[in-house]
Amino acid sequence: MRRPSPLPPPARSTDAPEPVVREPERMPVAPRREGAPAASAAGPAPADANPTEPIEQVWHLRGRDIGVAPIIPFDVPVRSAEAHAGEAGDEAESESEPGRRWTAREVWAAARGRRRALRREVRRFTARQRRRRRIWLATGAAVVALVLGSIAAAYSPLFSVERITVVGTSGLDAAAVSTVLSGQLGTPMPLVDESAIKAELVRFPLVESYSLEARPPHELIVRIVERTPIGAVPGDAGYTLVDAAGVALSTTPEPPAGTPLLEIQGGPGSAAFEAAGQIFRSLPESLRSQIATISATTPNDVTLTLSDSRAIVWGGTSDTGEKIRAVDRLMSVRPDAAAYDVSSPLAAVVR
């Protein structure tokens, strides 16, 4: 960037008095000793060349005329010549400005300022590093403390089992299930023994599946899915209530009320029994409650006998939805029919 040229001096008024120019005092010159060379014809020797004049006085009086460059210490910042490139008029201005000698105080002040600036920069950099390190250490310590605190609290008596709630039961006694699982009371939630709970629930044939749900701080919920009995199989010991998988649920000397009798060739475990169980579970409750007997010789020859002696020839397990709609229409149109054949729902037959 170009440095602006100095402003011209203000115009001097003609009425102003002329300034008085006083010549500097000159030190008395000692007389020339005998034998000294005489002054040359060109004129007397300059006062600076007088060997008897003290150099200190010459410096103070004529220092501005002595062309000695100031000594600049190594640690004082100096503008380089490139910084002045392109600035017109700098050389002329520098020639008009007299040289200046750097004093020891100025050199010392510049060095001290540089050391202070360096110390401030070092402190700023190291403080930032320390602050960043403290933040990371504090964050890590907080995470570790949180994890350890959570683990300690979870395995402490603060989160122990104090209440067991059994849900989802209808034919099963929920109080009996809670009693057999009472061994888990007082156990921390993460230490609940699921294998022990499974061993206790196996004693109940009605339990088809179960799930555990921990509800802190002190409640353990046991959700049970009961088996759905499809009928009773007559035998020597009485009537055994079974589900669709053929699992025996209970045995009674008399036929269970509201449960159909199963007259299936091959008994539980056969393909006909599996088809009969699947068909019975897919029926709506309004129709299921009217069934008195389920008979089958093959998987495609399932017959449902209602409590009023009407029969429904169902056939196999295919097209269950169409068969249910066909039975509903036929029973509403011909309620006095003896049998309804819906083995082919698109060509249903009423007898």
C-alpha positions as CSV (number, residue, x, y, z in Angstrom):
1,M,0.0,0.0,0.0
2,R,1.4,3.4,-1.0
3,R,2.3,5.7,1.9
4,P,0.8,9.2,1.5
5,S,3.3,12.1,0.8
6,P,3.9,14.6,3.6
7,L,1.7,17.6,3.4
8,P,3.4,20.9,2.2
9,P,4.3,23.3,4.9
10,P,1.8,26.1,5.6
11,A,2.4,29.4,3.7
12,R,4.3,31.9,5.8
13,S,2.8,35.2,6.3
14,T,4.8,38.2,5.0
15,D,4.0,40.2,8.1
16,A,5.5,37.6,10.5
17,P,8.9,38.3,11.8
18,E,11.8,36.4,10.4
19,P,12.9,33.6,12.7
20,V,16.2,34.1,14.4
21,V,18.6,31.4,13.5
22,R,21.2,30.9,16.1
23,E,24.4,29.1,15.2
24,P,25.4,26.3,17.6
25,E,28.1,27.0,20.0
26,R,31.4,25.7,18.9
27,M,33.8,24.2,21.3
28,P,37.0,26.3,21.7
29,V,39.8,24.9,19.7
30,A,43.1,24.4,21.4
31,P,46.0,26.2,19.9
32,R,48.1,24.4,17.4
33,R,51.2,22.8,18.8
34,E,54.5,23.6,17.4
35,G,55.6,21.3,14.7
36,A,52.0,20.6,13.6
37,P,51.3,20.9,9.9
38,A,49.8,24.2,8.8
39,A,46.4,24.6,7.2
40,S,46.3,24.0,3.6
41,A,45.6,26.6,1.0
42,A,42.2,25.2,0.4
43,G,41.0,26.5,3.7
44,P,41.1,25.7,7.3
45,A,40.5,22.1,8.4
46,P,37.0,21.2,9.6
47,A,36.3,21.2,13.3
48,D,35.5,17.5,13.2
49,A,39.1,16.8,12.2
50,N,40.6,18.5,15.2
51,P,42.3,15.6,17.1
52,T,42.1,17.4,20.4
53,E,38.3,17.8,20.4
54,P,36.7,15.1,22.6
55,I,34.7,12.5,20.5
56,E,31.8,12.7,22.9
57,Q,31.3,16.4,22.2
58,V,31.7,15.8,18.5
59,W,29.0,13.2,18.7
60,H,26.5,15.4,20.5
61,L,27.2,18.4,18.4
62,R,27.7,16.9,15.0
63,G,26.0,13.6,15.5
64,R,23.3,14.5,13.0
65,D,25.9,15.2,10.4
66,I,27.8,11.9,11.0
67,G,26.4,9.3,8.5
68,V,26.6,6.4,10.9
69,A,23.7,3.9,10.6
70,P,22.0,3.0,13.9
71,I,22.8,-0.4,15.4
72,I,19.6,-2.4,15.5
73,P,19.6,-5.5,17.8
74,F,18.7,-8.9,16.4
75,D,15.5,-9.2,18.3
76,V,14.0,-5.9,17.2
77,P,11.5,-6.4,14.4
78,V,12.6,-4.6,11.2
79,R,10.5,-4.1,8.2
80,S,12.0,-5.8,5.2
81,A,12.7,-4.1,1.9
82,E,9.9,-6.1,0.2
83,A,7.4,-4.4,2.5
84,H,8.3,-1.1,0.9
85,A,8.2,-2.3,-2.7
86,G,5.8,-0.4,-4.9
87,E,5.6,2.6,-2.5
88,A,6.5,5.7,-4.5
89,G,8.4,8.4,-2.7
90,D,9.7,6.2,0.1
91,E,13.4,6.7,-0.8
92,A,13.1,10.4,-1.0
93,E,11.3,10.6,2.3
94,S,13.8,8.3,4.0
95,E,16.7,10.5,2.7
96,S,15.0,13.6,4.2
97,E,14.5,11.8,7.6
98,P,17.7,11.8,9.7
99,G,18.9,8.5,11.2
100,R,18.0,7.7,14.8
101,R,20.1,5.8,17.3
102,W,18.3,3.0,19.2
103,T,18.8,3.5,22.9
104,A,19.3,0.6,25.4
105,R,15.9,1.3,27.0
106,E,14.1,0.9,23.7
107,V,16.0,-2.3,22.9
108,W,15.2,-3.7,26.3
109,A,11.5,-2.7,26.0
110,A,11.2,-4.3,22.6
111,A,12.8,-7.6,23.8
112,R,10.6,-7.6,26.9
113,G,7.5,-7.0,24.8
114,R,8.5,-9.9,22.5
115,R,9.1,-12.2,25.5
116,R,5.7,-11.3,27.0
117,A,3.9,-11.9,23.7
118,L,5.6,-15.3,23.4
119,R,4.7,-16.2,26.9
120,R,1.1,-15.2,26.4
121,E,0.9,-17.3,23.2
122,V,2.4,-20.3,24.9
123,R,0.0,-19.9,27.9
124,R,-3.0,-19.5,25.6
125,F,-2.0,-22.7,23.6
126,T,-1.3,-24.8,26.6
127,A,-4.4,-23.6,28.4
128,R,-6.6,-24.6,25.5
129,Q,-5.0,-28.0,25.5
130,R,-5.5,-28.4,29.2
131,R,-9.1,-27.3,29.0
132,R,-9.8,-29.8,26.2
133,R,-8.1,-32.5,28.2
134,R,-10.1,-31.7,31.3
135,I,-13.4,-31.8,29.3
136,W,-12.5,-35.2,27.9
137,L,-11.5,-36.6,31.3
138,A,-14.6,-35.2,32.9
139,T,-16.9,-36.7,30.2
140,G,-15.2,-40.1,30.4
141,A,-15.4,-40.1,34.2
142,A,-19.1,-39.1,34.1
143,V,-19.9,-42.0,31.6
144,V,-18.0,-44.5,33.7
145,A,-19.6,-43.4,36.9
146,L,-23.1,-43.6,35.2
147,V,-22.5,-47.1,34.0
148,L,-21.0,-48.3,37.3
149,G,-23.8,-46.6,39.2
150,S,-26.5,-48.2,37.0
151,I,-25.0,-51.7,37.3
152,A,-24.6,-51.3,41.1
153,A,-28.2,-50.1,41.4
154,A,-29.6,-52.9,39.2
155,Y,-27.9,-55.6,41.2
156,S,-28.7,-54.0,44.6
157,P,-31.9,-54.6,46.7
158,L,-33.2,-51.3,45.3
159,F,-34.5,-53.2,42.2
160,S,-35.4,-56.6,43.8
161,V,-38.6,-58.5,43.0
162,E,-41.2,-57.9,45.7
163,R,-44.4,-58.7,43.7
164,I,-45.2,-61.3,41.0
165,T,-48.3,-60.6,38.8
166,V,-49.7,-63.4,36.6
167,V,-51.9,-62.2,33.6
168,G,-53.6,-64.0,30.7
169,T,-55.1,-66.9,32.5
170,S,-58.7,-68.0,32.2
171,G,-58.8,-71.7,33.1
172,L,-55.7,-71.5,35.1
173,D,-55.5,-70.3,38.7
174,A,-53.3,-67.2,38.7
175,A,-52.8,-67.4,42.5
176,A,-51.4,-70.9,42.2
177,V,-48.9,-69.8,39.6
178,S,-47.8,-66.9,41.8
179,T,-47.3,-69.2,44.7
180,V,-45.0,-71.6,42.8
181,L,-43.0,-68.6,41.6
182,S,-42.6,-67.1,45.0
183,G,-39.0,-68.3,45.2
184,Q,-38.0,-65.4,43.0
185,L,-39.1,-62.8,45.6
186,G,-36.2,-60.8,46.9
187,T,-34.0,-61.5,43.8
188,P,-32.6,-58.5,41.9
189,M,-34.2,-58.0,38.5
190,P,-31.2,-58.9,36.4
191,L,-30.7,-62.1,38.5
192,V,-34.2,-63.6,38.0
193,D,-33.7,-67.3,37.1
194,E,-35.7,-67.9,33.9
195,S,-34.8,-71.6,33.9
196,A,-36.3,-72.0,37.4
197,I,-39.5,-70.2,36.3
198,K,-39.8,-72.5,33.2
199,A,-39.4,-75.5,35.4
200,E,-42.2,-74.4,37.7
201,L,-44.6,-73.5,34.8
202,V,-44.1,-76.9,33.1
203,R,-46.1,-78.3,35.9
204,F,-49.2,-76.6,34.5
205,P,-50.4,-78.4,31.3
206,L,-52.6,-75.4,30.4
207,V,-49.6,-73.2,29.9
208,E,-48.8,-73.1,26.2
209,S,-46.2,-70.3,26.3
210,Y,-45.2,-67.5,28.7
211,S,-43.1,-64.3,28.8
212,L,-41.5,-62.3,31.6
213,E,-41.7,-58.5,31.9
214,A,-39.7,-56.6,34.5
215,R,-41.5,-53.5,35.7
216,P,-39.0,-51.6,38.0
217,P,-38.5,-51.1,40.7
218,H,-40.2,-54.2,42.3
219,E,-42.7,-55.9,40.0
220,L,-42.3,-59.0,37.8
221,I,-45.1,-59.7,35.3
222,V,-45.7,-63.2,34.0
223,R,-47.8,-63.2,30.8
224,I,-49.3,-66.7,30.1
225,V,-50.9,-68.0,26.9
226,E,-53.1,-70.9,27.7
227,R,-53.7,-73.9,25.5
228,T,-57.1,-74.0,23.8
229,P,-58.8,-77.4,24.3
230,I,-60.6,-78.7,21.2
231,G,-62.4,-81.6,22.8
232,A,-62.3,-84.7,25.0
233,V,-61.1,-88.1,23.9
234,P,-62.9,-91.0,25.6
235,G,-60.8,-93.6,27.2
236,D,-60.6,-96.2,29.9
237,A,-59.8,-93.7,32.6
238,G,-62.6,-91.3,31.5
239,Y,-62.5,-88.3,29.2
240,T,-59.2,-86.6,28.6
241,L,-59.3,-83.0,27.5
242,V,-56.8,-82.3,24.7
243,D,-55.7,-79.3,22.7
244,A,-55.0,-79.1,18.9
245,A,-51.5,-80.5,19.5
246,G,-52.8,-83.5,21.3
247,V,-51.5,-82.4,24.7
248,A,-53.6,-83.9,27.5
249,L,-54.8,-81.1,29.8
250,S,-57.0,-82.9,32.3
251,T,-58.9,-86.2,32.7
252,T,-62.4,-86.4,34.2
253,P,-64.8,-89.3,34.6
254,E,-67.6,-87.4,32.8
255,P,-67.5,-85.5,29.5
256,P,-66.5,-81.8,30.2
257,A,-69.3,-79.4,29.8
258,G,-69.2,-77.2,26.7
259,T,-66.5,-79.4,25.1
260,P,-67.1,-81.6,22.0
261,L,-66.2,-85.2,21.9
262,L,-63.5,-86.3,19.4
263,E,-64.1,-89.4,17.3
264,I,-61.1,-89.4,15.1
265,Q,-59.5,-92.4,13.6
266,G,-55.9,-92.7,14.6
267,G,-56.3,-90.6,17.8
268,P,-54.1,-87.7,18.8
269,G,-51.0,-87.3,16.7
270,S,-52.6,-88.4,13.5
271,A,-53.1,-86.3,10.4
272,A,-56.9,-86.4,10.8
273,F,-56.6,-85.2,14.4
274,E,-54.4,-82.3,13.3
275,A,-56.9,-81.3,10.6
276,A,-59.8,-81.5,13.0
277,G,-58.0,-79.3,15.5
278,Q,-57.0,-76.7,12.9
279,I,-60.7,-76.5,11.7
280,F,-62.1,-76.2,15.2
281,R,-59.8,-73.3,16.1
282,S,-60.6,-71.4,13.0
283,L,-64.4,-71.5,13.7
284,P,-66.1,-68.4,15.1
285,E,-67.2,-68.7,18.7
286,S,-70.9,-68.6,17.8
287,L,-70.5,-71.8,15.8
288,R,-67.9,-73.4,18.0
289,S,-70.2,-73.4,21.0
290,Q,-72.9,-75.4,19.1
291,I,-70.6,-78.3,18.3
292,A,-71.2,-81.6,20.2
293,T,-69.0,-84.0,18.2
294,I,-66.1,-83.9,15.8
295,S,-65.4,-87.0,13.7
296,A,-62.9,-87.7,11.0
297,T,-61.4,-90.7,9.2
298,T,-59.0,-88.7,6.9
299,P,-57.7,-85.1,6.9
300,N,-60.3,-84.3,4.1
301,D,-63.3,-85.9,5.7
302,V,-64.0,-83.8,8.9
303,T,-67.6,-83.7,10.0
304,L,-69.0,-81.4,12.7
305,T,-72.2,-82.6,14.6
306,L,-74.2,-79.8,16.3
307,S,-76.0,-80.2,19.6
308,D,-79.3,-80.3,17.8
309,S,-78.2,-83.3,15.7
310,R,-77.6,-81.3,12.6
311,A,-74.4,-82.2,10.7
312,I,-71.9,-80.0,8.8
313,V,-69.7,-81.9,6.3
314,W,-66.6,-79.7,6.3
315,G,-64.1,-81.6,4.4
316,G,-60.5,-80.4,4.5
317,T,-58.7,-77.3,5.9
318,S,-58.8,-75.3,2.6
319,D,-61.1,-72.4,1.9
320,T,-62.0,-72.0,5.6
321,G,-63.4,-68.4,5.2
322,E,-65.6,-69.4,2.2
323,K,-67.0,-72.4,4.1
324,I,-67.8,-70.3,7.2
325,R,-69.8,-67.8,5.1
326,A,-71.6,-70.6,3.2
327,V,-72.6,-72.3,6.5
328,D,-74.0,-69.0,7.8
329,R,-76.1,-68.4,4.7
330,L,-77.4,-72.0,4.6
331,M,-78.3,-72.1,8.2
332,S,-80.2,-68.8,7.9
333,V,-82.1,-69.9,4.8
334,R,-82.7,-73.6,5.8
335,P,-82.5,-73.8,9.6
336,D,-84.5,-77.1,9.5
337,A,-82.1,-79.0,7.3
338,A,-80.5,-82.1,8.6
339,A,-77.1,-81.6,7.0
340,Y,-75.0,-79.0,5.3
341,D,-72.2,-80.0,2.9
342,V,-69.7,-77.2,2.4
343,S,-66.8,-79.3,1.4
344,S,-67.0,-77.4,-1.9
345,P,-68.2,-73.9,-0.8
346,L,-69.1,-72.8,-4.3
347,A,-71.4,-75.8,-4.7
348,A,-72.9,-76.3,-1.2
349,V,-75.5,-78.9,-0.7
350,V,-78.4,-79.0,1.8
351,R,-79.9,-82.3,2.8
